[in-house]
Amino acid sequence: MVLDLLVQVLRAVGKRMTGWQCDGARLPVSAISTVKSAACPAGGLRSRWVHGLYHRLLAQCPCLGHPAPIDMQARRLPVPQPGMTTAHVGAVGLATPARHQSARRGPPLHRTGLGCPGARRVLEEEQAATRGQSSWFLKTGFQKSPWTRPRGFPRLLRSSRNARRHMNEAPRPEPQRIPMHIGGTWRDAEHYQEVRDPYRGEVVALAPMATARDCDDALRAAHDARAIMAAIPGHERAALLRRAADKLTQRVDPIARAMTRETGKALRDSIVETQRTADLLRLCAEEAIRIQGEHIPMDGTTIGAGKLAFMMRYPVGVVAAITPFNSPVNLAAHKVGPALAAGNCVVLKPSPKAPLCVHLFIEALLEAGVPAGAVNTLYGDAVAPQLVKDVRVDFVSFTGSVRVGKLIRNAVGMKRVALELGGVGPTFVHHDADVLAAAKASARNAMALAGQSCASVQNVFVHRKVHDRFLDALCAEMDIIRLGDPLDLATEVGTLIDEEAARRVEAMLEGAVASGARAVRGWKREGAQLTGTILTGVQPEMPAVCEEIFGPAMSVQPYEDIDPLFKAISASPLGLQAGIFTNSLDLALAAMRNLRTGGVIVNATSRWRSDQMPYGGVKDSGMGREGPKFSIRDMTEERLFVLN
């Protein structure tokens, strides 16, 4: 009775602690370790009921349990049987029969805080004890109770902090060698490049370096599969995309973790992105059965009277898609999903800095039943010029920097393109706005993804009446944003993509301060991680203001009259999205009329986006729109039919 009560208490406490997940409640490693330590002191068994509690905890928690029963009377673990393996273990490391591994509910050793040398030694110690003699005791010649912990012998993990530390020290699996997918088959590359975790510096994956022959083969496969994809009815393409969404939902955890390891993005953001991508594929499925033509009225003229005319949409053929690292899976889906929904074939070249998570996404897509040749993958920047210039490519979709976007636009000739490029995140806070809400949203959307979003809040223009109050609230919100280990779910902001990117942002901030700006919240860099920065006293010509900074930094500028700002932004080379906080409908409509940007977001920041909306910019910020319906429109071509 008492044991049952204590088990329930520890399980309830576990909901607020870091530890094992078990049937909706968490049983913390620290709780297990505390009971273990109490039950097994250096001098022997301290209390039989505490020892019983330790075993009761194991018996009550499936994540720490195992198919073999615990002998409660003998107070010891059952003797391992032939066929047992240590692939999966519980808190004390009891081996699991191989035939039961597929049904295990607990995580494998390398996915837990017990994957450390100390825990492995405890595992070996206690398994050996069940055979009569401990391996440690055999080596030292001492004879003690199997449950006695020799002095200096490592205990099980005693806190969530130690769990995280030991987990980080655990041996990492070998980096995955990523293959290319060309013409329905997987292909290895001649050369690979390392993909490193920007937080730990470890090699996460080996990305293939595609050659000109690989690119030619991928384009040939896509070109040959055009007729097959175009002939698939819309309802079948929709069903394929729904299956892909379901497959992706089943892989949220490995894809999110790969994304975090590659890019330094906070794990919570990687999880949201992967889940959001599954929803995006479902939106693409809906649009696959809504591709419409248009009736053209012909009786408006004498020559047209009595004729019947309409426009029909057909797939363009082959889409070349090039995606960045900042939202690698979601932005890949924004190109591949609409292309397949429209009946096209795709050659996808993801960023060489985030290839593994995209590879896992493509695996899910292929398992849904994509025809051979319909989806092909290439890696490495060397093949990009060949890819976009090839005559077999009918449409190019690119998300990335303004500089590269211009190079592509100049290289494609008469091909149609969709270019989603950069911006400087202008956001306005008028005197009638909810200042606290605006400050919180601005801070969060300047720091999200470490500022590595093309629409991140970069320049905030605040009416002078509320400037000081806004700045105080902004600083307060910035101070509570948690930076740290991207794999820790408590972390809100991880690292930039690499240390070089962090140094580039740092140099822009140093230049601004040297030119007279003041950092009311200054930056501190540690490797690829950079704390948030708030600048005041900036000038429009500073690179940190007029160029895309692509980092966790923002400026705050006061204004009296908003019209000159509208004119200045409209005259600037960039125009992705703008946000404005106001309760004035007249001002909101004035912003819509007078700001030459791709979108005006009222009572939210420049960074706000939903996947179904037509997202894109004007001027140097790009051309075309992303969003399933609007991407499908770009990835199809119109054909006129006239019946005399």
N, C-alpha and C positions, 0 to 999 in steps of 0.2 A: 504493500500500500504506500509506504513512505518512498520506496524506490520509484513507483509509478508517478507519484507527485513530483519528485525531483526531476525525473525525466521530462515531464510536461513543462516544468518551470524552465529548465535549460533550453528546451525547444522553443519556448516563447521568447526567452531572452535572446536566443539565436537570431530572431527576426531583425534585431537591431545591431547585429554584429556580423563581421565578415567571416564566412566559413562555408560549410557544405550546404548545398541545396537539397532539401528532402521534403517532398510532398507539400510544397507551398510554404514550409517553415525552414529556417536555417538552424542547423546544429553546429555551433562554432567549433573550430579546431581548438581554440583556447579552452573551451569547456571540457572537451575530451581530455586535453593534456593536463588540465588541473586535476581532474579525477584520477587520471593515470598516475600522476606524481604523488597524489595522496595515497593511492592504493599500493604504490611500489616504492617506498623510500629505500635509502641505501641500507638500512638495517633490517629490512624484511617487511612483512605485511603489517601496515599500521592499523587497519581496521577491515574486518571481513565484510562489513556492510558497505563500506566505500568501494572495496574491491568488487562486490556484487553490483554496485551502481555502475561501475566502469563497464562490466559485461552487459548490464541491462541497457546502457546507452547504445552499445553496439547492436544488441538484439532489436532495439526499437527503431534504429535508423537504417533503412534499406541502403542508403548511399554508402554507409560504412559497413554494412553487413555482407553476407555471402551465403551461397547455398548451403554450405556445411554448417551444422548446428554447433552452438557453444555448450560445452559440458559445464553447467553451472555448479554441479556438486563437486566435481574434481577441481574447479577453479583454474582450469587450464584449457588451452586450445586443443582441438582435435588433431590427431596425427595426420599430416599431409598424406594424400593417397596418390597412387600412380596417375599420371596424366595431368597433375596440377601444374599451374604456371603462375608466375608473378606478374603477368600482364596487367591484371587489375588487382588492387589490394584494398583492404579496409584500413581503419585507423591503426591496427596493430600488424597489418601486413599479411593477413592470412591469405594463402594462395587460393585461387578459384579454379575449379575443374575446367579444362579447356572446352568441354562440351557446353558449359554454361556461359561462356564469355559473351556470346551474342545477346544473351538475355540480361546481362548485368545492367543494373540501374545506376551504379556509381561511375564516376569518371575514371579514365586511365590514370596511372601514377603520374605521368609527365604533365597532366592537366591539373594537378592538385598541389597544395602546399606541402605534401608529403614526398614529393619527388626530389628530396635532397639527400646527400650522403648520410647524414645522421639518421634520417628516417629509414633509409635502406639498411643501415647497420642494425637498427632496432628490429627491422623485418627479419634479417638473417638470424639475429640473436634469438628472437622468440620462436621462429620456426625450428631452429636447432634445439631449443629447450624442449619442444614437444617430442623430440627423439631421445631425450634423456640427458644429453649433455650439450651445453652451449658451445658454439665454435669459439667464442671469446674466452670462455673458461678453459676449453681444451688447450688454447694457445698459452694461457697464463698459468695453468695448473691449479687454479682455485676451484673449489667446489662450493657452490652457494645455491640458494633457492633459484629456480628459473625466473622468478619475478623480482629478483634483487637487481637493482641498477648499480653497477660498480661506480665508484667515485670517478668523476670526469667523463663518464659515458653520456652522450647527448640524449636528452629527453626528447619526447615528441614535442612538436611545435607548441609553444605556450601562449602565443598571442597572434592576432591577425597580422600585426606588423611583422613578427618573425615569419609567419606563413608567407607573406609577400616577399620577404628577403630571401628565404630559402627557395621559394619558387623561382626567383630571378637567378639564383645561383645554380639551379638544377641544369643538368646538361640539356642543351637544346637539340631537337632533331636535326638531321642533316638538311641543308637547304634543298628545297624542291627544284628540280630541273624542269623548267616549263617547256613543253613542246609547242610547235605551231600546228594549226589545224588548216589543212589545205586539201580541197577536193574530197572531203569526207574522210580523210585519214590524218592521223597524228604524225608529225614529222619532227625529228631532232635537227638541231642546227649544227653547223661546223664550229661556231664560236659562241660563247656565252659571256654575259657580263653580270657582275654581282649586283644584287639589290640589297641595300643595307637599311636596317632599322635606324632611323635618325635619332632615336632616344638612347639606344643601347650600343649602337655601332656594330651589331651582329649582322651577319649575312643571312637574309631571310629567304632569298630565292636566287636562282640563276636564270636570267632572262636570255632567250635566244636572240642572236643577231642575224636577222634575215638578210639574205643575199639577193642580188638581182634575179637569179634563177628562181628563188623562192617567190619573189614578187610576181614574176612572169607566170609561174605555175598557178598562183592564187588567182590572178586576173583571168587566166584561161579557164580555170574551174568555174569562177563566177560567171564568166561570159557564156560558157556552155550550159550552165544551169538556168539561164534566164527564162527560157521557154517553159521549163518545168515549174518554176515558181509562179510565173504569170498565169499558168493554167489552173492553179489551185484555187478553188472557189473561196470567196470571202469568209464563209462560215467555217471552213476548214482552217484557214489561216488564223481566224479568231480562236478556234479551239486549240491550235498549236501554242499560241501565245498564252492562253490560260493555263495550259499544262506547264509551260515554262515558268509562269508565275508561281505555280504550286511547287515546282522543283526548287525554285529559288527560296521560297519560304522555308523549306526544309533545310536549307544550307545557310541560314542567317548567321549562325555562330562562326563557322569556319571562314566564311567570306569576310565577315566583320573583323575578325581577328587578323586575317591576312592583310586587310586594308590598313588596320592600325599599325601593324608591324612595318609595313612598307612606307606609309606616309607620315606616321606620327600623329595622325588624327585621333582624338579622344575616342575610346571604344564606344562610349554611349552614342556618339555621332555616327560612327561606322555602323552600328546596329540600326539606327534610324534610317540611314541611307539605304541599307540593304532591304529593309522592310518597305521603304518608300519605292524602291525600284520594282518590287513585286507588284505594288499597286499601279505603277506606271505601265507595266506590261499588260495589266488588265485593262487599263485605259486604251492602250493600243489595240487590244482585242476588240473593244467596243467600236473603235473607229474603223476597223477592217471591214465591217459590214455597213458602213455609212458613207462610203466613197461615192459621191454623187456627180452627175453631169448637170447640164443646164439647157433648158429649152430656149431657143432663140426665136422670138416672134418675127416672121418674115413679111407679114402683110402690111407693114408700114410704108412700103414703096410699091410702085407698079411692077417693077421687075421681080420683086420677091413675093408678090401676092400668089397664093395657092401653093407655095412651097412649104416644106417641113424641114426644120433645121434644129439640131441640138449639138451640144458639146459633150464629149465623153472623156473620162480620165483613164489613162493606162500607165502601168509602171514604166519608169524611165529605163530600167535594166540593171545596171551595176552601180552601186553606191560605194564610194571610198569614204571611210569614216576615220577621222583622226581625233583622239580624245586626250584630255589632260589628266594630271594626277590629283587635282584637288577634290573632285567628286568622281572618282574613276569608274565606279560601277553604274551610278545613276546616269552619268553623261554618256556612257557607252550604250545604255539602254535607250536613251533619248535619240540615238541614231539607228541602232540595230532594230529596235522595236517597230518604229514607224516604217522603216524600209521593208521589213518582212510583212507588216500589215498591208502595205501597198502592193506586195507581190514582187519585190526586188530581191536581188542578191547583194551581199555585202562583203567587202574586204575591210576588216577593222584593224587599225594600227593604234593600240593604246599607248599611253605614256610609258617610256622605259623605266620610269621611277615607280610605277604601280602596276606591274604586269600580272602578279599572282592573283590578286582578287578579281581582275577581269578574266583571267583564265578560268577561275572557278565559276564565274558567271556564265561564260561560254559553255562550260561543261553542262551546266543546268539546262541551258538553251538547247544543246544538242540532244540531251536525253529526252527532251520533249518531242523529238521526231523531225527535226529540221532536215530537209533533203540535202543530199551530198552536193557540195559546191555552193549552197545558198549562203553559208556563213564561213568565212575564211579569216584567219588571223595571221598578222605579221607583227614582228617586234623589232625595235631599233629605229633610230631616226634616219639612218643612211638610206633606207628605201623610200622615204617619204617623197622626194622629188619625182622619182620614177612612178610612184603610185598615182600622184595627182595629174601627171602629164600624159599618162597612157591613154590612147584613143579608145580603149575598151571601157574606160570609166565614163559614165554618163552624168554623174552628179557627185560633187564633193561636199562633205559636211565636216566642218572643222570648229573646234572650240579651243581657244588658247590666246596667245598674246597678239597684240596689234601688229607687231613686227612680222611675225610668221604668217599671220592672216594676209598681210599685203603681199608677201612673197608668193603665197598660194594663188591669190587673185591674179597676180601677174603671170603665173605659170600655166594656168588651166586653159587659156585660150577661150573658145566659145562655150565651154561647159558652164552649166549653172552651178552656183555654189550657195551654201549657207554658212555664214561666218559669225560665230558668237565670240566676240573679243572682249576687251577690257573696258573699265570705267573708273571714275574717281568718286563714286558713291556720294553725291550731294544729297543732304537731308536737311530740311528746314524745320525750325521750331518757332512758330509764331506766338505772340503774346497771349493769345486766347487758348492755347493748347493745354493739355494735361502735362505739365512740365515733368512730374515725377515719372509718368509712364514713358514719356519721350526720352528721358535720361536713361532709364533702364534699358529700353529697346536699343538706343544708340550704343551704349556700352557693350551690350551683349552681341550686337551685330557688327561691331568693329572687331571684337575678339573672336567670334565664332570661326572655327577652322583655322585659328591663328591668323585671321585676316586674309586667308588665301581664297578669296572668292571674288569673281570679277565685279560683283555688285556690293562688296563690303562697304560699310559706312566708313568713309575716309574724311569727308569735309562736312561739318555740321554748322549751319548758319542759324544763329539764335537771335531773336529780337532782343534789343538791348534792355527792355523792361524786365525780362526774365533771365537774362544772361547769367548773372551771378548765382541765382538759385539753381538754374540748370547745371552749371559747372560743378557746384557743390554736390548735387545729387549724382552727377555723372562720375565724379571721382569716388564717391562712396560706393557706387555699384561696381566700378572697376576694381576696387580694393577687395571685394568679396568673391571675385571670380577665381576659381581654383585651378591652378596650373600644376602639372606634375606628370607622373608616369602615365602615358596614354592608355596602357592596359588596365589601369585602375579605374573602376567604374565611378569612383568619386571625383576623378579628374574631369574638368569641364573643357579645358583647352590643353592640347598637347604641344607638339613641336611644329616648326616649319618643315618643309620637305627635306631640307638638309642644312648643314651648317653654312654652306655658301649662300643660301637664300637668307639666312638670318644675318649674316655679315652684310649682305647687300642692303637689307632694310636698316640695319644699324648705321651704315654709312649715310643713307638718306636722312636719317634723324640727326646724326651729328652735323651734317651740312646745314640742316634747317636751324639748329641751335646756333651754329657758328654765324649764321646770317641774321640772327636777332630774335628767333623764336624762343619761347620759354616752355620748358617741359614741366607742366604742373603735376604730371605723373610720368616720371622718367623710366627709362628702360634698363633692364639688366639682362645680359645674354649669358647663357650657359650652354655651350655647344649649339645645337639647333633650336634651343628653346629661348624665347624672347618674351619678356613681360610686356604688358600693355603700356602704351604711351599716349598721353594727351598733350597736344601742343596748343599754345595760344600765341598771339602776337605774330602770326605768320603773314607772309606776303603771297599774292596770287602767283608770282613767277617762281616760287620755290618748287623744286621737283617733288617734295613731299606733299605738295598741294595740287599741282597741275598734272603730275604723272601718276600712273597707277602704282601704289606702293606695295600692294600685295603682301601685307604683313599686319600685325596687331597694333596699328597706330592710327590716330585720328587727329584732326585739328578742329578747334571750336572758334568760330568767328562771329562777332556781333554785327547786327545790321539795324538800321533805322527804316530804310526804304527797300522793299523787296524787289521792286521792278528792275533796278539795275543788275541785281544778281541773276534774275531770269534771263536778261539779255546777255550777260557775260557767259553764262552756262550754255546758252543756245549758240553763241559764237565760238565756243571752245571746240576743239577737234573731237572730243569724246562725248557720247550721249547714250548711255545704256539705260539706266533707270534713275529716277529721283524720288525721294520720299518727302512728304510734307505733313507736319502735325499742326492741325488747325481745326477749329470748330466753325469756321466761316465757309459756307458753301461757295460764296462768291470768290474767295481766295483760292479754294481748291479748283474751281473751274478756270480761274485765271492761270493757275499753274499748268493746267492741262492745255490751254490754248497757247501759252507763251513759252513753255519749256520745250526745246527741241531735243527730246530724249525718246527712247523706245517705249517708256512707260512712266506714268506718274502714280505713285502709291500714296493714298491719303490715309493719314493716321497710322502709318507704319514707315519703316525705313526703306532706303533704296534696295536693301538686300531681300525684301520679301518676295517669295516666289512659290507658286503652286504648279505642279507638273502639267496640269491640263491647260494652263493659260499660254497665250502666244508670247513667249519670252524672247527678247532680242533687242538690238540697239540700232542706232542710226549713226551716220558719219563714220568716223574711224572705229566705232564700237561694233560695227558689223553690218550684215545684211541677211535678210531672211528671218524666220521665226522658228523657235523650238516649242514643242508641245505636240502631242500625237496628231491632232487634227491638222495643225498647220504644217508640221513636218511632212505629213502624207501629201498635203497639197503641193509642197515643194518637190517631193520625190515622185510625183506623177506628171505626165504631160498631157495637155489637152489635144483632142482630135475632133475636128468639125465634121459633122455628117449632114448632108443636104439631100433631101429626097424631092425630085422634080415630079 
